[in-house]
Amino acid sequence: MIPPLVLLGSGYTLTRLAVAEARVGRDVLAATRDAARRRELEDAGARVTSLDDALTRTAGAHVVVSVPPDAGLDERIAGALAQRAPARLVYLSSTGVYGAARGHVDEDTPVDPSWPAARDRIEAESRYLPLGARVLRIAGIYGPGRSTLSRLLAGAVRLPEGGGGRISRVHVDDLVEAIRVVLQRGEPGAFYCVADERPASQTETVTWLCQRLGMPLPPTVPLESLHESLRGDRAVSNARLKDLGWQPRYPDYVAGFTALLKAEGRATDPESLTLRRLRPDEAEVFWGLRLRGLREHPEAFGASLEEDEVRPMEVVRARLGAASQVVLGAFDGERLVGVAGLRREDGRKVAHKAVVWGMYVLPEYRSRGVGRRLLVGIIEEGRRMAGVERLLLTVVAGNASAQALYRSLGFQTYGVEPAALKIGEAHIDKELMCLPL
């Protein structure tokens, strides 16, 4: 019979372990004070209790400790475990114990107690090792809702000047599996480093994500201004853990972040989308998408919903067939998911200019690079228009994400038109941008 699993400190990682184990019928007792996690644990069938109660139920159980040292509870927890000895004990530590170590790092690399954060972890490890604990020294954990992806989308990422050094990471689901493996096969008193197969710099991973999402790179800052976990150059070995039979499902950030993008509905590869000119016979589907944009974001368009709703369809078809302009559509299979137009100015003195208009992408396809693909395509169309020397567009002042996209492709601001639009009683300023071809 499998012993019960007692989890002390059911945070991000141990909640995922608890849910997975409880769903296959294991008796799981999880200590947490987080109301949201309590609900998730109970829904999966785990028993949720206080730390004090959990410490009375550790005798003969499999126990995992994930209480951070700054909680000041390690002495009390270790004392309780000494009185009610678990059958197997795992303590979740951090590769932060290696402090200033650089280059290749493994279990035999000396720890660095000169770093305050390292010193606290080393002291915590020393309390559990005499109890036969298997100690996991874990690299940076990422996963759903907790990753560079989340911070990038929130605008909270800054890149180090010069690119920065290598950082080791591990996907939370691979960490959960590592805990299972070490509980089953790990040696008492042994250390196991947990990391994926490919350390990579913050700049490398963020650049990859930005390319997938069609986002501009975040700004750079001096290396010393970033958190110490982002300032090193460390490649953590997972060889000892793999000797126990552990294999990461996500061996590098590409596999891990691809899974996160898919889980969050951002998995569409921009390169798999079809981008082409819309035909006159596609007027109805095009106009339906445009009216949705006008309805949802009236401030982003110079046209009004009321006017365009009654526009005759023959006018729309003529627009799609006109020689002086082009409307590009982005298709996911047969579905039109985004549009952008380019219209060459009439008149001999202004024919060297073309205006970008009507750009709109369905909400569920944003942050997937669709807008960037459309804009790149529009720029290419502009370069094919004989005599066109510059493209013009306007964007709502303060729309930082759109402005960043346009600037990343070379558009420059040349002015702001105050009160360019009036919607009801609200006045909206427009930023004027230009791209010399």
TIGUDO-726825 format. One record per residue: x, y, z of N, C-alpha, C in turn. Coordinates in steps of 0.001 Angstrom, whole numbers, padded with zeros to 6 digits, always signed. Layout:
BEGIN
XYZXYZXYZ/...
//
This chain:
BEGIN
+000848-001206+000000+000000+000000+000000+000875+001245+000000/+000556+002209-000847+001343+003436-000946+001099+004289+000292/+002153+004750+000961+001970+005599+002138+001294+006908+001752/+000613+007557+002686+000037+008866+002399+001132+009877+002070/+000734+010898+001319+001656+011963+000937+001302+013205+001737/+002239+013694+002530+002021+014876+003357+002873+016007+002793/+002216+017097+002435+002896+018223+001794+002866+019418+002736/+004034+019879+003121+004163+020989+004053+004550+022238+003266/+003582+023121+003084+003812+024311+002282+003338+024111+000867/+002023+023989+000684+001470+023690-000646+001294+024977-001437/+002391+025417-002021+002361+026595-002868+002215+026202-004325/+002903+026931-005190+002749+026739-006630+003086+025308-007055/+004260+024814-006640+004704+023496-007085+003955+022369-006399/+003872+022400-005062+003270+021284-004351+001767+021188-004570/+001124+022293-004911-000292+022194-005263-000457+021365-006526/+000426+021551-007504+000341+020745-008732+000634+019279-008437/+001590+019020-007546+001871+017640-007159+000665+017036-006442/+000086+017788-005508-001052+017288-004739-002228+016963-005641/-002535+017847-006564-003672+017636-007454-003453+016390-008313/-002241+016256-008863-001951+015104-009718-002058+013797-008935/-001525+013765-007702-001544+012538-006913-002943+012219-006401/-003672+013230-005965-005022+013000-005445-005946+012493-006540/-005765+012972-007755-006653+012569-008843-006479+011109-009248/-005344+010518-008903-005155+009090-009191-005440+008250-007951/-006026+008869-006932-006497+008116-005779-005582+008051-004585/-004459+008766-004612-003551+008714-003462-004100+009567-002321/-003844+009133-001093-004221+009901+000087-003232+011050+000244/-003694+012274+000028-002836+013446+000059-003331+014399+001140/-002417+014800+002009-002706+015783+003050-001843+017008+002770/-002479+018137+002500-001752+019338+002084-001966+020463+003076/-000877+021056+003516-000955+022193+004430-000827+023484+003637/-001831+024336+003735-001791+025636+003074-002733+026593+003775/-002416+027899+003671-003307+028931+004199-003934+029747+003075/-003625+029389+001842-004116+030116+000677-005509+029618+000309/-006512+030504+000355-007896+030098+000112-008097+029567-001306/-007474+030206-002286-007633+029761-003671-007035+028372-003867/-005868+028135-003276-005246+026824-003402-006068+025768-002646/-006631+026156-001517-007474+025226-000762-008603+024705-001654/-009236+025595-002381-010349+025201-003242-009869+024237-004336/-008734+024553-004950-008200+023692-006005-007828+022320-005462/-007226+022295-004284-006816+021025-003673-008016+020170-003304/-009001+020792-002684-010181+020040-002266-010965+019525-003465/-011031+020324-004532-011738+019889-005735-011088+018640-006338/-009759+018512-006154-009041+017352-006702-009120+016136-005782/-009592+016339-004554-009709+015220-003623-008657+015177-002545/-007788+016197-002474-006788+016252-001401-007432+016755-000116/-006882+016339+001010-007332+016845+002302-006475+018047+002672/-007099+019145+003018-006380+020382+003324-006450+020622+004824/-005317+020969+005402-005267+021171+006837-004219+022218+007171/-004053+022481+008464-003054+023428+008918-001691+022749+009013/-000649+023541+009084+000695+022985+009235+000802+022195+010539/+000269+022748+011623+000361+022056+012917-000305+020694+012863/-001481+020616+012236-002163+019327+012137-001390+018373+011245/-000858+018872+010115-000105+018011+009202+001111+017408+009892/+001736+018166+010783+002933+017679+011479+002626+016553+012454/+001369+016362+012794+001004+015238+013665+000742+013970+012860/+000819+014058+011526+000432+012929+010666+001571+012458+009759/+002801+012771+010125+003932+012472+009248+004539+011095+009468/+004260+010452+010581+004885+009155+010880+004554+008142+009787/+005590+007563+009168+005416+006552+008140+004950+007068+006797/+004760+008370+006659+004271+008957+005403+005433+009364+004503/+005103+009693+003266+006043+010385+002383+005799+011878+002576/+006841+012611+002927+006697+014020+003291+007568+014875+002381/+006995+015954+001885+007746+016939+001106+007613+018279+001804/+008747+018935+002067+008773+020224+002746+009124+021304+001736/+008257+022308+001625+008500+023425+000709+008185+024747+001398/+008514+024836+002670+008316+026070+003426+009576+026912+003280/+009477+028152+002806+010680+028966+002597+011368+029305+003917/+012701+029423+003910+013430+029708+005146+012983+030984+005837/+012566+032005+005058+012205+033272+005694+010921+033180+006508/+010226+032040+006435+009062+031848+007299+009477+031562+008741/+010739+031174+008954+011241+030929+010300+010671+029679+010956/+010275+028690+010169+009588+027509+010706+010418+026237+010626/+011605+026302+010041+012351+025067+009794+012720+024331+011077/+013117+025056+012095+013491+024385+013348+012301+023623+013922/+011138+024256+013927+009939+023599+014473+009520+022419+013618/+009562+022581+012281+009168+021484+011400+010120+020297+011568/+011429+020573+011560+012411+019488+011697+012258+018778+013036/+011973+019542+014107+011771+018914+015416+010574+017995+015424/+009485+018424+014788+008281+017592+014730+008525+016342+013898/+009266+016475+012797+009564+015316+011965+010469+014323+012684/+011357+014818+013524+012220+013917+014298+011395+013065+015254/+010288+013622+015759+009435+012884+016694+008510+011910+015963/+008076+012278+014759+007174+011420+013980+007812+011205+012610/+008737+010284+012567+009604+010131+011396+008834+009671+010170/+008982+010379+009074+008367+009929+007816+009132+008758+007230/+008462+007993+006393+009133+006896+005701+010152+007449+004711/+009795+008547+004037+010706+009211+003102+010458+010708+003184/+011530+011464+003073+011460+012917+003252+012205+013602+002117/+011557+014583+001523+012191+015415+000485+012093+016866+000921/+013218+017570+000794+013223+019011+001081+013514+019753-000224/+012665+020749-000534+012840+021531-001751+013690+022753-001450/+014910+022733-001973+015850+023834-001797+016012+024570-003123/+017114+025256-003298+017312+026107-004478+018770+026074-004912/+018992+026242-006229+020370+026396-006709+020955+027727-006263/+020145+028539-005590+020678+029760-004988+021742+029497-003944/+021826+028246-003415+022860+027931-002417+024254+028069-003008/+024360+028073-004355+025680+028170-004981+026159+029608-005104/+025320+030552-004712+025740+031951-004630+026359+032479-005891/+027636+032855-005807+028331+033503-006926+028938+032512-007906/+028685+031215-007756+029269+030223-008659+028856+030494-010100/+029791+030303-011012+029549+030528-012435+029943+029283-013221/+029453+029201-014465+029786+028082-015331+029044+026818-014937/+029690+025663-015111+029064+024371-014793+028849+024256-013288/+027637+023866-012914+027287+023691-011505+026618+022334-011349/+027060+021562-010351+026388+020308-010016+026383+020137-008507/+025988+018954-008053+025833+018721-006625+027142+018841-005860/+028270+018679-006534+029573+018758-005873+030157+020170-005871/+029494+021102-006522+029951+022495-006497+029820+023035-005076/+030845+023678-004543+030755+024197-003168+029627+025223-003035/+028911+025154-001927+027899+026169-001656+028598+027453-001233/+027862+028557-001237+028452+029877-001006+027691+030603+000102/+028037+030342+001372+027300+030972+002477+027553+032470+002618/+028440+033025+001774+028676+034477+001851+027474+035252+001319/+026613+034584+000533+025401+035232+000037+024290+035032+001058/+023640+036084+001517+022606+035938+002556+021515+034944+002188/+020989+035012+000953+019929+034091+000557+020436+032661+000541/+021690+032465+000113+022274+031129+000104+022445+030612+001526/+022879+031479+002417+023124+031072+003804+021852+030539+004459/+020719+031197+004224+019453+030753+004812+019052+029376+004292/+019243+029147+002995+018897+027849+002414+019835+026753+002935/+021118+027063+003015+022084+026073+003505+021749+025670+004937/+021388+026644+005758+021011+026350+007137+019760+025486+007183/+018779+025788+006325+017556+024984+006295+017871+023551+005874/+018710+023387+004856+019086+022031+004434+019693+021246+005589/+020536+021930+006373+021239+021243+007460+020288+020730+008535/+019096+021290+008622+018121+020821+009621+017430+019533+009168/+017288+019351+007858+016554+018192+007355+017464+017026+006971/+018706+017311+006626+019616+016234+006216+019806+015169+007296/+019953+015536+008582+020103+014487+009607+018883+013579+009732/+017752+014019+009187+016529+013217+009227+016414+012298+008007/+017462+012287+007177+017449+011437+005988+016804+012079+004781/+016711+013399+004771+016056+014086+003659+016832+013926+002362/+016087+013802+001281+016660+013961-000056+016448+015425-000412/+017492+016141-000765+017408+017581-000992+017446+017869-002490/+016395+018526-002977+016371+018965-004372+016811+020426-004433/+017864+020681-005175+018308+022054-005412+017798+022458-006788/+016830+023363-006782+015990+023599-007957+016380+024908-008642/+016501+024854-009955+016742+026066-010753+015442+026872-010839/+015463+027950-011616+014295+028817-011725+013068+028072-012228/+011983+028127-011467+010762+027393-011808+009863+028280-012679/+009343+027705-013746+008357+028425-014550+007238+027473-014933/+006101+028050-015305+004953+027251-015695+003746+028150-015889/+002561+027577-016028+001362+028387-016259+001164+029438-015173/+001017+030687-015601+000765+031767-014669+001984+032257-013915/+003140+031643-014139+004353+032054-013418+005563+031842-014325/+005855+032842-015119+006947+032674-016076+007324+034016-016684/+008403+033979-017464+008800+035151-018243+007681+035566-019178/+006914+034599-019689+005788+034914-020577+004788+035806-019863/+004400+035456-018653+003426+036253-017894+003946+037660-017677/+005219+037772-017285+005789+039090-017007+005973+039900-018286/+006283+039213-019391+006434+039907-020669+005108+040516-021099/+004031+039741-020991+002715+040244-021382+002253+041361-020468/+002755+041369-019215+002394+042424-018273+003300+043650-018398/+004291+043598-019308+005204+044726-019493+006229+044857-018392/+006510+043751-017670+007393+043820-016502+008795+043284-016760/+009129+042953-018014+010442+042389-018320+011389+043485-018778/+012617+043437-018261+013712+044295-018728+014894+043403-019063/+015569+043692-020163+016690+042874-020593+018010+043507-020171/+018993+042675-019821+020290+043223-019416+021083+043737-020611/+021696+044863-020439+022601+045362-021472+023712+044342-021695/+024020+044061-022942+025041+043074-023246+024525+041651-023335/+023238+041438-023063+022650+040111-023233+022555+039279-021976/+023487+039455-021027+023435+038679-019799+023969+037269-019968/+024068+036550-018852+024595+035194-018866+023504+034145-018931/+023934+032883-018889+022999+031762-018971+022257+031580-017645/+020999+031189-017768+020159+030917-016615+019566+029526-016792/+019617+028721-015736+018994+027400-015780+017573+027491-015259/+016690+026716-015868+015265+026748-015537+014734+025331-015482/+013522+025178-014945+012822+023905-015016+011323+024178-015043/+010620+023490-015928+009162+023605-015988+008573+022950-014744/+007533+023543-014187+006960+023052-012935+006508+021599-013047/+006003+021177-014197+005558+019794-014329+006737+018826-014317/+007876+019258-014846+009080+018427-014747+009585+018377-013311/+009435+019468-012585+009809+019469-011173+008920+018514-010381/+007630+018529-010653+006706+017603-009983+007151+016162-010213/+007514+015849-011451+007973+014491-011739+009292+014191-011029/+010163+015187-010917+011421+014989-010197+011168+014655-008727/+010198+015313-008122+009856+015020-006725+009375+013584-006601/+008517+013155-007533+008036+011772-007516+009205+010785-007598/+010113+011041-008540+011235+010125-008762+012127+010065-007532/+012434+011200-006944+013319+011219-005779+012645+010586-004565/+011337+010784-004414+010623+010095-003330+010732+008583-003485/+010697+008101-004717+010718+006667-004962+012124+006075-004902/+013118+006804-005494+014422+006188-005719+015598+006956-005136/+015361+008151-004630+016459+008955-004137+017102+008381-002880/+018384+008666-002707+019126+008196-001542+018962+009171-000381/+018709+008666+000821+018636+009561+001982+019938+010352+002139/+019807+011638+002399+020972+012499+002582+021631+012964+001302/+021057+012629+000148+021664+012999-001135+021084+014306-001651/+021896+014979-002493+021457+016201-003164+021186+015883-004632/+020162+016535-005180+019835+016380-006594+019514+017759-007178/+020272+018150-008194+019989+019414-008890+018890+019174-009927/+017970+020116-010011+016834+019991-010924+016870+021150-011909/+017084+020844-013171+017124+021864-014229+016871+021168-015553/+016485+021952-016559+016297+021339-017874+017643+021179-018565/+017619+020856-019845+018842+020495-020574+019562+021683-021197/+018952+022852-021183+019492+023943-021987+019444+025271-021247/+020485+025602-020506+020526+026946-019918+020589+027988-021016/+019918+029098-020819+019865+030142-021842+019708+031493-021168/+020199+032511-021809+020110+033852-021242+018682+034369-021293/+018411+035346-020440+017103+036001-020458+016846+036620-021827/+017878+037195-022426+017714+037827-023737+017320+036813-024799/+017932+035617-024753+017606+034585-025742+016153+034143-025616/+015706+033880-024403+014337+033398-024226+013310+034478-024549/+013585+035712-024139+012632+036796-024386+012566+037116-025880/+013708+037082-026553+013705+037313-028003+012863+036268-028714/+013003+035003-028311+012198+033934-028909+010715+034175-028668/+010359+034526-027440+008950+034781-027122+008408+035962-027917/+009178+037034-027999+008714+038217-028733+008491+037901-030198/+009352+037074-030777+009152+036687-032171+007883+035876-032337/+007606+034976-031401+006388+034177-031479+005130+035011-031266/+005239+036021-030408+004074+036826-030063+003912+038059-030941/+004914+038338-031777+004847+039545-032589+004982+040803-031772/+005774+040743-030706+005951+041882-029809+007352+042470-029983/+007503+043769-029735+008849+044345-029730+009600+043900-028486/+010919+043926-028567+011725+043567-027405+011550+044593-026292/+011588+044157-025044+011524+045103-023925+012783+045975-023900/+012750+047058-023144+013939+047911-023032+015065+047204-022279/+016272+047684-022487+017427+047148-021771+017794+048059-020611/+018377+047450-019594+018800+048181-018399+020166+047657-017996/+020910+048384-017179+022203+047866-016703+022033+046541-015977/+022953+045630-016198+022879+044293-015610+022740+044359-014097/+023486+045262-013468+023487+045320-012009+022160+045776-011421/+021268+046324-012255+019970+046782-011752+018949+045649-011662/+019254+044485-012263+018326+043360-012246+018490+042528-010983/+017488+041702-010700+017549+040797-009550+018761+039887-009685/+019349+039510-008559+020581+038719-008592+020411+037403-009343/+019189+036853-009367+018963+035598-010081+019121+035741-011587/+019097+036979-012097+019235+037228-013534+020620+037738-013910/+021513+037837-012918+022818+038452-013198+023944+037438-013377/+023677+036165-013124+024742+035176-013181+024935+034566-014550/+025793+033555-014586+026035+032774-015798+026279+031351-015322/+025196+030583-015254+025255+029299-014576+024546+028233-015399/+025220+027091-015599+024645+025943-016297+024543+024804-015297/+023344+024538-014818+023129+023540-013773+022962+022162-014394/+023716+021196-013898+023657+019827-014411+022497+019060-013777/+021823+018249-014583+020762+017382-014069+021157+015907-014153/+022455+015627-014328+022911+014263-014601+022568+013298-013472/+022742+013720-012209+022480+012800-011097+020992+012454-011039/+020153+013418-011280+018716+013168-011273+018322+012234-012425/+018935+012420-013580+018632+011551-014723+019106+010124-014474/+020144+009958-013653+020590+008609-013310+019523+007843-012534/+018605+008558-011882+017494+007910-011176+016355+007527-012118/+016443+007967-013394+015400+007657-014357+014518+008831-014737/+014836+010015-014203+014037+011209-014539+014400+011709-015924/+013400+012043-016713+013604+012662-018020+012649+013846-018146/+013138+015034-018461+012232+016186-018564+011324+016098-019779/+010068+016370-019559+009120+016462-020675+009416+017700-021507/+009924+018744-020856+010245+020008-021515+011751+020246-021365/+012558+019699-022279+014011+019738-022101+014644+021112-022277/+013886+022063-022829+014432+023409-022964+013292+024414-022964/+013654+025702-022985+012633+026747-022915+011727+026738-024146/+012237+026293-025283+011410+026256-026491+010228+025306-026285/+010514+024103-025808+009438+023144-025549+008513+023644-024448/+009100+024200-023384+008288+024652-022260+007392+025819-022594/+007940+026823-023246+007132+027994-023566+006156+027722-024707/+006498+026802-025607+005532+026404-026627+004294+025807-025968/+004509+024984-024926+003376+024399-024197+002575+025481-023484/+003258+026467-022905+002549+027549-022218+001727+028372-023200/+002301+028672-024356+001566+029431-025369+000315+028677-025806/+000440+027372-025951-000717+026563-026341-001765+026556-025236/-001316+026400-023987-002248+026346-022862-003000+027660-022689/-002359+028773-023041-002982+030079-022881-003674+030554-024162/-003813+029659-025143-004507+030026-026372-003706+030945-027269/-002377+030919-027134-001528+031786-027956-000612+030957-028850/-001057+029746-029191-000164+028814-029858-000105+028972-031361/-000921+029794-031941-000883+029944-033392+000477+030470-033827/+001131+029756-034687+002402+030200-035234+002112+031200-036346/+002591+032452-036202+002314+033428-037256+002703+032944-038649/+003739+032108-038713+004174+031648-040021+003159+030679-040651/+002288+030091-039826+001302+029158-040376+000065+029871-040900/-000085+031162-040627-001219+031920-041125-001040+032244-042603/-002150+032346-043298-002119+032765-044701-002389+034262-044775/-001542+034964-045479-001702+036410-045650-001847+036686-047144/-002929+037339-047526-003142+037630-048952-004104+038797-049110/-004146+039329-050354-005092+040390-050671-006520+039845-050661/-007415+040644-050143-008823+040272-050192-009400+040597-051560/-010292+039740-052017-010935+039901-053329-012285+040603-053163/-012796+041202-054226-014120+041840-054148-015225+040896-053693/-015114+039590-054049-016171+038667-053647-016103+038302-052160/-015107+038823-051461-015000+038598-050019-015428+039835-049226/-016145+040719-049885-016539+041983-049263-017350+041773-047990/-018309+040819-048004-019190+040641-046850-018427+040221-045599/-017512+039240-045744-016775+038777-044571-015811+039856-044086/-015207+040585-045033-014328+041694-044650-015107+042759-043886/-016264+043132-044395-017018+044221-043762-017567+043795-042398/-017875+042519-042269-018315+042025-040966-017241+042177-039919/-015982+041883-040303-014865+042038-039368-014622+043510-039053/-014740+044355-040070-014530+045790-039838-015593+046352-038903/-016841+045971-039097-017902+046477-038223-017698+046015-036785/-017163+044812-036609-016871+044356-035250-015813+045245-034610/-014779+045591-035381-013759+046489-034860-014319+047842-034476/-015164+048393-035323-015778+049690-035032-016668+049620-033789/-017321+048480-033620-018216+048309-032473-017407+048192-031176/-016306+047433-031216-015544+047165-029999-014546+048267-029669/-013999+048927-030703-012958+049936-030480-013222+051176-031346/-014290+051901-031076-014621+053063-031911-013531+054126-031919/-012754+054190-030831-011719+055224-030746-010542+054947-031676/-010427+053717-032178-009265+053359-032995-009461+053663-034467/-010661+054068-034862-010954+054277-036273-011522+055674-036501/-011152+056264-037655-011740+057545-038012-013183+057408-038474/-013532+056237-039032-014908+055989-039466-015789+055692-038260/-017096+055771-038454-018038+055470-037377-018851+054239-037731/-019291+053514-036715-020118+052334-036917-021420+052697-037619/-022025+053807-037205-023307+054207-037768-023215+054442-039278/-022117+055024-039714-021946+055291-041144-021625+054018-041929/-020727+053197-041374-020298+052022-042120-021340+050911-042119/-022227+050880-041141-023278+049863-041127-024217+049992-042325/-024388+051221-042826-025330+051442-043931-024605+051652-045265/-023301+051435-045275-022559+051621-046522-022937+050527-047509/-023284+050859-048740-023673+049839-049715-022532+048857-049983/-022855+047599-050124-021830+046584-050317-021101+046752-051643/-021767+047359-052630-021048+047582-053895-019900+048569-053729/-020042+049476-052764-018952+050421-052468-017774+049674-051850/-018082+048719-050974-017031+047921-050340-016317+047067-051388/-017084+046470-052279-016472+045652-053323-015577+046496-054224/-016011+047695-054508-015202+048582-055341-013900+048942-054638/-013986+049119-053339-012785+049444-052569-011780+048301-052650/-012274+047044-052565-011375+045892-052631-010797+045693-054023/-011448+046223-055017-010961+046053-056386-010228+047254-056936/-010096+048332-056139-009484+049565-056640-007981+049397-056864/-007478+050041-057889-006051+049951-058206-005196+050757-057243/-005795+051761-056594-005016+052660-055741-004884+052181-054305/-005479+051027-053996-005355+050545-052626-005424+049028-052580/-005040+048494-051417-005045+047062-051192-005506+046808-049764/-006261+045732-049583-006642+045289-048240-006097+043879-048060/-005243+043712-047066-004689+042400-046758-005536+041720-045693/-005706+040410-045828-006408+039610-044825-005490+038533-044287/-005563+038288-042984-004838+037185-042356-005850+036072-042107/-005560+034869-042587-006485+033740-042486-005867+032631-041648/-006638+032124-040713-006292+030896-040002-007181+029815-040602/-006620+029038-041511-007444+028140-042308-008327+028963-043222/-009652+028797-043117-010592+029560-043921-011122+030778-043179/-010712+030958-041942-011272+032033-041119-010456+033311-041255/-011128+034410-041565-010479+035712-041605-010328+036216-040172/-009077+036432-039730-008830+036794-038328-008233+038190-038167/-007845+038814-039278-007293+040160-039188-007236+040819-040552/-007287+042152-040560-007233+042905-041817-006417+044179-041625/-005897+044682-042720-005245+045994-042746-005289+046512-044174/-005498+047813-044328-005597+048407-045648-004497+049423-045903/-004225+049663-047179-003255+050678-047599-003844+051410-048801/-003947+052739-048696-004545+053543-049766-003559+054623-050205/-003274+054613-051515-002403+055656-052058-003182+056955-052173/-002533+058043-051811-003184+059357-051866-003441+059749-053323/-004568+060429-053543-004887+060947-054868-004210+062308-055047/-003996+062690-056280-003418+064006-056560-001938+063926-056833/-001514+064715-057812-000132+064662-058269+000860+065006-057173/+000521+065957-056304+001467+066423-055292+001528+065532-054045/+000566+064634-053916+000553+063785-052715+000620+062290-053053/+000812+061962-054322+000808+060556-054730+002040+059798-054244/+003013+060499-053655+004194+059820-053106+003918+059253-051716/+002680+059421-051204+002310+058956-049872+001188+057925-049964/+001211+056980-049022+000111+056011-048896-000245+055905-047418/-001534+055721-047140-002050+055744-045771-002464+054339-045345/-001948+053916-044202-002366+052645-043600-003682+052881-042868/-004664+052020-043114-005969+052238-042493-006620+050905-042110/-007582+050979-041203-008481+049865-040922-007857+048625-040322/-006723+048745-039638-006087+047547-039084-006896+047034-037890/-007213+045734-037936-007974+045123-036850-007685+043626-036823/-007462+043104-035607-007221+041679-035392-008196+041189-034330/-008789+040022-034564-009710+039456-033583-009037+039332-032217/-009757+039609-031137-009142+039577-029794-008428+038276-029478/-009007+037151-029878-008401+035866-029545-007134+035578-030344/-006816+036434-031330-005600+036246-032119-004548+037309-031841/-004810+038169-030883-003819+039179-030538-002693+038547-029731/-001551+039205-029708-000346+038709-029040+000139+037400-029648/-000174+037180-030921+000330+035998-031626+001127+036380-032871/+001389+037646-033047+002162+038090-034194+001349+038375-035434/-000003+038292-035345-000839+038521-036525-000740+039971-036981/-000814+040904-036032-000715+042318-036389+000607+042651-037048/+001673+042078-036513+002996+042314-037121+003042+041763-038537/+002512+040548-038754+002508+039984-040089+001743+040879-041059/+000591+041369-040615-000203+042249-041471+000559+043521-041806/+001182+044112-040801+001876+045379-041031+003098+045186-041925/+003834+044098-041720+004966+043801-042611+004469+043634-044046/+003338+042945-044198+002770+042773-045532+002352+044086-046151/+001778+044989-045356+001370+046306-045858+002589+047109-046295/+003659+047039-045535+004888+047748-045909+005415+047219-047243/+005370+045909-047410+005812+045320-048682+004927+045790-049839/+003622+045870-049600+002724+046369-050636+003042+047818-050983/+003354+048619-049964+003709+050012-050206+004948+050147-051064/+005915+049290-050823+007153+049336-051614+006917+048920-053056/+005846+048145-053279+005532+047738-054651+004718+048785-055401/+004178+049773-054691+003406+050831-055347+004374+051825-055980/+004318+051934-057270+005253+052801-057996+005145+054248-057507/+006298+054803-057144+006341+056208-056759+006031+056486-055293/+005584+055500-054521+005281+055736-053103+006589+055777-052319/+006771+056859-051564+008014+057081-050824+007854+056964-049320/+006629+057086-048835+006430+057010-047391+005020+056546-047065/+004919+055855-045919+003622+055412-045423+003256+056231-044193/+001979+056561-044090+001474+057344-042962+000422+056524-042210/+000363+056723-040919-000724+056139-040131-000942+056988-038897/-002076+056772-038260-002367+057429-036993-002710+056359-035962/-002400+056649-034708-002676+055733-033614-003136+056554-032419/-004048+055997-031650-004545+056702-030470-003385+057033-029546/-003248+058271-029157-002197+058661-028222-002357+057882-026927/-001269+057267-026483-001331+056473-025262-001509+054990-025488/-001753+054560-026740-001863+053129-027032-000449+052566-027173/+000146+052231-026024+001573+051900-025975+001917+050662-026792/+001073+049623-026757+001404+048393-027465+001411+048618-028975/+000422+049357-029502+000389+049636-030933+001554+050531-031334/+001829+051552-030524+002954+052441-030832+004264+051666-030871/+004447+050738-029910+005678+049957-029878+005810+049081-031118/+004694+048494-031555+004727+047674-032767+005131+048515-033970/+004505+049670-034143+004811+050510-035295+006266+050981-035268/+006725+051377-034097+008115+051852-033996+009105+050730-034283/+008766+049509-033855+009681+048390-034087+009853+048101-035570/+008910+048550-036406+009004+048350-037847+009440+049612-038586/+009866+050621-037825+010481+051792-038443+009643+053039-038497/+008371+053000-038078+007548+054209-038089+008048+055194-037035/+008006+056463-037395+008462+057520-036495+007333+058522-036270/+007254+059037-035061+006232+060033-034733+006669+061404-035236/+005744+062094-035913+006076+063442-036363+005107+064484-035824/+004172+064052-035002+003270+065030-034416+002101+064367-033709/+001341+065168-032996+000116+064716-032332-001001+065686-032689/-002104+065133-033160-003269+065967-033451-004210+065928-032245/-004321+067047-031524-005219+067047-030359-006678+067001-030805/-007482+066291-030028-008924+066183-030306-009175+065780-031757/-008418+064801-032249-008581+064356-033632-009941+063722-033864/-010466+063066-032842-011776+062441-032930-012637+062922-031763/-013936+062953-031990-014884+063251-030930-015942+062161-030932/-016010+061423-029816-016981+060350-029666-017856+060699-028470/-019088+061057-028746-019921+061600-027672-019340+062926-027223/-019032+063015-025947-018410+064229-025421-016918+064063-025220/-016385+062895-025595-014959+062614-025374-014138+062996-026597/-013026+063673-026360-012080+064024-027414-010872+063087-027327/-010407+062632-028478-009311+061669-028524-008192+062229-029381/-006991+062253-028802-005809+062705-029531-005260+061555-030375/-004680+061903-031503-004065+060911-032386-002590+061237-032587/-001746+060208-032495-000336+060350-032797-000134+060077-034280/+000614+060949-034948+000848+060853-036388+002219+060215-036605/+002249+059147-037434+003493+058421-037623+003775+058250-039120/+005058+058136-039423+005503+058066-040828+006630+057050-040956/+006618+056304-042061+007697+055374-042375+008248+055717-043759/+009456+056261-043829+010078+056477-045149+010461+055125-045753/+010119+054938-047035+010416+053664-047695+011754+053708-048430/
//
